[in-house]
Amino acid sequence: TFLSEDISLYERRMPAGVCGCCGPLRPRYKRLVDNIFPEDPKDGLVKSDMEKLTFYAVSAPEKLDRIGAYLAERLSRDVIRHRYGYVVIAMEALDQLLMACHSQSIKPFVESFLQMVAKLLESREPDLQVLGTHSFVKFANIEEDTPSYHRRYDFFVSQFSAMCHSTHEDPDTCTRIRMAGIKGLQGVVRKTVNDELQAIIWEPQHMDKLIPSMLFNMQEAEDWDRSGLPTTPSGGEREESPAILAESCFRELLGRAAYGNMNNAVRPVLVHLDNHHLWEPNEFAVSCFKIIMYSIQAQHSHHVIQQVLGHLDTHNKDTPRVRAGIVQVLLETVAIAAKGSIGPTVLEVFNTLLKHLRMSVDFELGDRRNSASSGSTSYRESEERIVQNAIIQTIGFFGGNLPDYQRAEVMMFIMGKVPVYGAPCHTLDTAQIGDLGTKRVQIMLLRSLIMVTSGYKSKTISAALPAPFLDPLFSLSLTEDSELRQLVLEILHNLIDRHDNRAKLRGIRIIPDVSALKIKREKISRQDIGFMKKHGQQLYRHIYLGCKEEDNLHKNFELLFTALALITIELANEEVVIDLIRLAIALQEMALANEENLSMFIRCGTMALVAAYLNFISQMIANPPFCQHVSKVIETRNQEAPYLLPEHIFREKCVLPMSLERDNRSWFFQTNEIAESLAGPSYSVDRLSVPYIPQVTDEDHLSRRKSVVDTISIQVDLMSNNQPDKSQKAEEITFEALKKAIDTTGMEEQEKEKRRQVIEKFQKAPFEEIAAQCESRANLLHDKLTQIFELTIRPPPSPSGAVTITAGHTQYQSVPVYEMKFPDLCVY
């Protein structure tokens, strides 16, 4: 049997007119194909005969399918006989024919071509696999005139993916095979992704092979670009690195993904990270999602975020490290997402994050109970803190990317999740987690609010602090936990400070020159003036009560000072200035009177706070006599009582006095001198003589406090004589009550002084304050009338009888029907 090469050689040597064998009877296309193969494969393709074959194929395109089938037959025979030189020549001829012919008849030829490429990929020779891949890449770059309805690339996806995971013992050969596999996958993507009839490439069975193959090679990179930004290496470097080539292919695939394909494109990434345990550590996971976010279209960003959130729900019972890794990936994803393109499901995202925050707190408390019962320490408790911090940072970045109107909704949403004692909370059962768990949840949610409110600047303060948000926030400020009160004050700072002045006011101190701080401020708007008239007393009250807490630390006084300063800068007109000065004088009086037996540190700290604030406000309103009085008191304190100044009292080793006496008038700020310095048409100095007394509100019962308010209010003063039973019922037997009952000296003078203060307050107090107190009194009167009506109004007699009580004995007296009085309309 003659081989084709021998037949071709024999045909050339036969004399003219001699038939010999059946060589001259062979079809012309076969003769043309045989002529392109030289005697020695090292000589390469016979170019002249190749030109004849190409001309014949272009002239007679109907022969293309036969040419392809014959070339495939020869190539298969050469592969089996390991004649790889002729295999290379056959593939080169196929490539040239493929590039030269662009007719409708090329479809059958392509099928033969793909069969030959598949034959090469199935071989175990690396050179043949690389050769077949290069031919397929050339074919992928050809744009066909008409789409193919029946062609599928399932085999090529599987084979190229297998090549991407090559574990050849020779490192160079392994690199060549992997790079060939990546190029082949890139060719499949380019060939199919733009063809609407080839949407099958986005199906899960194909994406589950494509994407893990790319990630596997990206993971093997030694010098990984952690930033996730596109790299631009030189051409030689790109050819030598499978990781860079895989990253380029991965970016190209994601860039071509439509909205409907995002799920199938992102899910394999999450599965790959799970299977290879790449959430801990999560550097590679973060890099992958950075690439995803930079590659996809901006309007698809929220879909990726939802995918990661769903994956977090799936792993809600995994180790804290895994959950923290997923949350950190979500943090990086949100940080890259463009502003305004995160999608419509904003509250759903925050709800998921807050749910996992609550679960993390539950896990932490459970571990703490288990470790306490076993007497050992648990590492998971500290790891849960990592999860919580990651969730809070993610909430902050997420809120920072939102527009202001959505951020306000998120603030209200989070505040609705914060458990407040006595208030309805549908998301938290405080009975299950106890006081410690409730406090932990409150701290976590308030920290989330701090992150969301950071950088939020509304045009009006009423938009930043609406009543549904302000009331529960102030209720939390009445708790007996210094950390919670600090968080509440920081949230207020974020919302009140609209000109970034807080950094200049950091630290409670006597500021020698306030003008040097270059504080930015604008004229108070009418809306802000209305807000202070409505909620100003509420603000003053919580600052007043916040200074009285026994567990106050240095930071608490710093935050209180900053709050007073920011209110002065952002919300203070002439009327508010007088109210703030009254508040400062009331704080000084509270520390001097010490009716609640406060510690000396709290009393001196309050005095220092008053000194720092009056020094600030006197310079802010630029009143020289006021500044002179304040400076004189501060100078006297510096010489005789340094513990009443913030620079001394908040030192670690500050010597505290045994007592504070009123006799040293030069140590304290005098109301009459302040009133004289402010005398003029601008300020209503008459109101300074009215001492500030915080009003009792409904917020007191919402906070868990041992003593919510025990200050004297106008309502109690006016109605104490009319309600002896109620006062006796509410009175508690304490040491102070017994002491006052024994010591009756001076009671008449105190009663006279109280009556004088009540009359003076109604004459000079602001209308808003009097109206609020009268409203509270009216509510109390309404409750008493309701009780009276319930006791006096009886139901109509019934045939079953009426209940009467005589001498302590219950008697039932039935009423005959004929004695009952019916309305006229009811009688027939």
Order of alpha helices (4+ residues) and beta strands (2+ residues): alpha-alpha-alpha-alpha-alpha-alpha-alpha-alpha-alpha-alpha-alpha-alpha-alpha-alpha-alpha-alpha-alpha-alpha-alpha-alpha-alpha-alpha-alpha-alpha-alpha-alpha-alpha-alpha-alpha-alpha-alpha-alpha-alpha-alpha-alpha-beta-beta
